[in-house]
Amino acid sequence: MAQKNVKVLEISTTAVKLLEVTRKKRQVFQVENCIQETYTSKALLESVLKKVLAESKSPSDPVCTSVWSGTLMTKKIEMPNLNASELDAAVRSEADRHVPFPLNECVLDHYVMEPSTGHAKSSVMLIAAKKDLIMERCRLLESVGLKMSFMDIHPLAVANLYGQFEPDAGEKITALVHLGDAPPAVRGEDNFVTILKNGRPFVIRDLGDKLSAAEVTEEQWSQTTAQIVNAARFFETTFGSKVERFRLSGHKEVCAKMAGLIKAQSAADVAAWSAADLFKYAHPDAREELSRNESAFVVSLGVAVRGLSA
């Protein structure tokens, strides 16, 4: 049975965010608590974590968290049609050919992108993350008395969030562009593009930190736009279909500017997408905090929905 409440704790390079969400009905999610505190050095991180948790409405509950797109390696591979347990073993064996670091130093995951339709093989997305990153996060949460429920991946969390609420998410090829860290709201967040086919991520691209500054040059805007458009072109070349729409999440003014730049290079439907509008709120302060910092909380909302839908 799906959980009725979930606590999400996210840590960027400059901020700690706590989000507590309750499931009211099948597709009705309510934000109970939304807190963000900044920190200026790793030495202060643990004390800031404790400060945030002191404001939690359910301090003893397990937490969910996620890791950045820029810390991951993703690779599309072709695998034989196998049952779940056989596929796990086969993917690990195949990973040795693709992962550029020793397998004992990483954590592997995967999902089936396209099941076979009469062919001998299925398309599988291989995901590898350095184990020391995962263990560092686990140790940090344990140091403040927390137990982890699960760890998600930023692009997959946002893709799941979009798929939960968009009625035709599986019908149109969509590029989700998340601008979590862009001027003027620079908080060390993640910027990435995820291209969905049949509602599943087929291409994941980290957009780097070109927009992670108080002031960004036109050349940096142009370079980030090129990364997004090139990801769409790569998808078309690899999978033989065009991206039909771009949906942008993040700071409103930043999304508006990026939408204009993408429209100049693509005939697809381009528009901003607000995750905050999909939720109810227990009190006005939670709505105000999340609206003011939506770019920082989109991933957390996605992690919360996954936790409440499991």
C-alpha positions in Angstrom: 0.0 0.0 0.0 1.3 3.5 -0.9 2.6 5.7 1.9 0.5 8.6 3.2 3.4 10.9 4.0 7.0 11.4 3.0 9.9 13.5 4.1 12.5 14.6 1.4 15.8 16.0 2.4 18.0 17.5 -0.4 21.5 18.9 -0.2 23.0 21.2 -2.8 26.4 22.8 -2.7 25.0 25.8 -0.8 21.6 24.8 0.7 19.7 22.2 2.6 16.0 21.7 1.7 13.3 19.9 3.6 10.0 19.0 2.1 7.2 17.1 3.8 4.3 16.0 1.7 1.1 14.1 2.5 -1.0 12.1 0.1 -4.7 12.9 0.4 -6.1 11.0 -2.5 -4.8 9.1 -5.5 -3.6 12.2 -7.4 -3.9 14.8 -4.6 -0.6 15.7 -2.8 -0.4 18.3 -0.1 2.8 20.1 1.0 2.9 20.2 4.8 6.3 21.8 5.3 8.9 23.5 3.1 12.2 24.8 4.4 15.4 26.0 2.9 18.6 27.0 4.7 21.9 28.0 3.1 25.3 27.1 4.3 28.8 28.5 3.4 31.1 25.6 4.1 31.1 21.8 4.6 32.1 22.4 8.2 28.7 24.1 8.8 26.6 21.5 6.9 25.8 19.2 9.8 24.7 22.0 12.1 22.4 23.4 9.3 21.0 19.9 8.8 20.1 19.8 12.5 18.6 23.2 12.3 16.3 22.3 9.4 15.3 19.0 11.0 14.4 20.8 14.2 11.5 22.3 12.2 10.4 19.0 10.8 6.8 18.0 11.6 7.8 14.3 11.7 11.5 14.2 12.8 11.6 10.4 13.3 10.3 9.4 9.8 12.7 7.9 7.3 13.9 10.4 4.6 14.2 10.2 0.8 16.9 12.0 -1.1 18.5 12.1 -4.6 21.7 12.6 -6.5 22.7 15.0 -9.3 22.7 14.3 -13.0 26.3 15.6 -13.2 27.5 12.8 -10.9 26.1 10.0 -13.0 27.0 8.1 -16.1 24.1 6.9 -18.2 24.3 4.7 -21.3 21.7 3.0 -23.5 22.5 -0.7 -24.0 20.8 -3.6 -25.7 20.0 -6.6 -23.6 18.4 -10.0 -24.2 14.8 -10.5 -23.1 15.2 -11.7 -19.5 13.1 -11.8 -16.3 13.9 -9.2 -13.6 16.4 -11.2 -11.6 18.3 -12.4 -14.7 18.4 -8.9 -16.2 20.0 -7.6 -13.0 22.9 -10.0 -13.3 23.2 -9.5 -17.1 23.3 -5.7 -16.7 26.1 -5.9 -14.2 28.1 -8.1 -16.5 27.5 -5.8 -19.4 28.3 -2.7 -17.3 32.0 -3.7 -17.2 32.2 -2.8 -20.9 30.7 0.6 -20.5 31.5 2.1 -17.0 34.9 4.0 -17.1 35.8 3.1 -13.5 36.0 -0.2 -11.5 32.5 -1.7 -10.8 33.4 -2.2 -7.1 33.7 1.6 -6.9 30.2 2.4 -8.2 26.5 1.7 -7.6 24.6 0.4 -10.6 21.0 0.8 -11.5 18.9 0.4 -14.7 15.5 0.5 -16.2 13.9 -0.9 -19.4 13.4 1.9 -21.9 11.7 -0.1 -24.6 10.7 -3.7 -24.1 11.1 -6.0 -27.0 8.2 -6.2 -29.5 9.1 -9.4 -31.2 12.8 -8.7 -31.4 15.5 -10.5 -29.6 16.6 -7.6 -27.4 15.3 -4.7 -25.3 16.7 -1.2 -24.8 17.9 -0.6 -21.3 19.3 2.5 -19.6 22.3 1.8 -17.5 23.0 4.2 -14.7 26.3 4.3 -12.7 27.2 6.5 -9.7 30.4 6.6 -7.8 29.9 4.7 -4.5 31.8 7.2 -2.4 29.2 9.9 -3.3 26.3 7.6 -2.3 28.1 6.5 1.0 29.0 10.1 1.9 25.3 11.1 1.7 24.3 8.1 3.7 26.9 8.8 6.4 25.8 12.5 6.6 22.1 11.5 7.1 23.1 8.9 9.7 25.2 11.5 11.6 22.1 13.6 12.3 20.1 10.5 13.3 18.2 9.9 10.1 17.3 6.7 8.3 17.2 6.7 4.5 14.1 5.3 2.8 15.4 5.5 -0.8 17.6 7.6 -3.1 16.4 8.9 -6.4 18.1 10.6 -9.4 17.3 14.2 -10.2 16.3 13.7 -13.9 14.3 10.6 -13.1 12.5 12.3 -10.2 11.4 15.2 -12.4 10.4 12.9 -15.3 8.3 10.9 -12.8 6.7 14.1 -11.5 5.8 15.2 -15.0 4.4 11.8 -15.9 2.2 11.7 -12.8 0.3 14.9 -13.7 0.5 15.4 -17.5 -2.4 13.4 -19.1 -0.6 12.8 -22.4 3.0 12.4 -21.0 3.3 9.1 -22.8 1.9 10.3 -26.1 4.3 13.1 -27.1 8.0 13.1 -27.1 8.9 15.7 -24.6 12.2 17.4 -23.6 12.0 18.4 -19.9 14.5 21.2 -19.2 15.1 21.9 -15.6 17.0 25.1 -14.7 17.5 24.6 -11.0 20.5 26.9 -10.8 20.2 30.1 -12.8 20.5 33.8 -12.2 19.4 35.4 -10.0 18.6 32.4 -7.8 22.0 30.7 -7.7 22.0 28.0 -5.0 24.3 25.3 -6.4 21.4 23.4 -7.9 21.2 21.0 -10.9 20.6 22.0 -14.6 19.7 19.2 -17.0 17.5 18.1 -19.9 15.6 14.8 -20.0 13.9 13.6 -23.2 10.9 11.4 -22.7 9.5 8.8 -25.1 6.4 6.9 -24.1 6.8 8.7 -20.8 10.2 7.2 -20.1 13.6 9.0 -20.1 15.6 8.1 -23.3 18.2 10.9 -23.1 19.6 12.5 -20.0 22.1 15.4 -20.4 23.7 17.5 -17.6 23.8 21.1 -18.6 26.7 22.1 -16.4 27.1 25.4 -14.6 27.1 28.0 -17.4 24.0 29.6 -15.8 25.3 29.2 -12.2 26.3 32.9 -11.7 24.6 36.1 -10.6 25.3 37.5 -14.0 25.5 35.3 -17.2 26.8 36.4 -20.6 24.8 36.0 -23.8 27.4 33.5 -24.9 26.7 31.4 -21.8 23.0 31.5 -22.6 23.7 30.6 -26.2 25.9 27.7 -25.1 23.3 26.2 -22.8 20.6 26.6 -25.5 22.9 24.7 -27.9 23.3 21.9 -25.4 19.5 21.6 -25.1 18.8 21.7 -28.8 21.7 19.3 -29.5 20.2 16.8 -27.1 17.0 16.9 -29.1 18.9 16.4 -32.3 20.8 13.5 -30.8 17.5 11.9 -29.9 16.1 12.4 -33.4 19.3 10.9 -34.9 19.4 7.9 -32.5 15.7 7.1 -32.2 14.3 8.4 -35.5 11.6 10.8 -34.0 11.6 14.5 -33.3 11.0 16.2 -30.0 7.5 17.5 -30.1 7.6 19.8 -27.1 9.9 21.4 -24.6 8.8 22.0 -21.0 10.9 24.2 -18.8 10.9 24.3 -15.0 12.7 26.8 -12.8 12.7 30.6 -12.1 10.0 32.2 -14.2 12.1 34.9 -15.8 14.9 32.4 -16.6 12.5 30.0 -18.2 10.9 32.7 -20.2 14.3 33.8 -21.6 15.4 30.2 -22.3 12.0 29.4 -24.0 12.6 32.3 -26.4 16.1 31.1 -27.3 14.8 27.5 -27.9 11.9 28.7 -30.0 14.4 30.5 -32.3 16.0 27.1 -33.1 13.1 24.7 -32.9 9.7 24.3 -34.4 8.5 22.3 -31.4 6.0 23.6 -28.8 8.0 25.4 -26.1 6.5 26.5 -22.7 7.3 26.8 -19.0 6.0 24.2 -16.7 5.2 24.8 -13.0 5.4 21.9 -10.6 4.3 24.0 -7.6 0.9 24.5 -9.2 0.2 20.7 -9.1 0.1 20.5 -5.3 -2.1 21.6 -2.5 -0.7 23.4 0.6 -1.4 22.9 4.3 -0.8 26.6 5.0 0.1 29.8 3.1 3.7 29.9 4.4 4.5 26.6 2.6 3.0 27.8 -0.6 4.9 31.1 -0.4 8.2 29.5 0.4 7.9 26.9 -2.4 6.7 29.5 -5.0 9.6 31.8 -4.1 12.1 29.0 -4.5 10.4 26.7 -7.0 13.6 26.0 -9.0 15.2 24.6 -5.9 12.2 22.3 -4.9 11.1 20.8 -8.2 13.4 17.7 -7.7 12.2 17.3 -4.1 8.6 17.4 -5.3 9.4 14.6 -7.8 11.1 12.5 -5.1 8.1 13.0 -2.8 5.6 11.9 -5.4 7.7 8.7 -6.1 7.8 8.0 -2.4 4.0 8.4 -2.1 3.3 6.4 -5.2 5.5 3.4 -4.5 
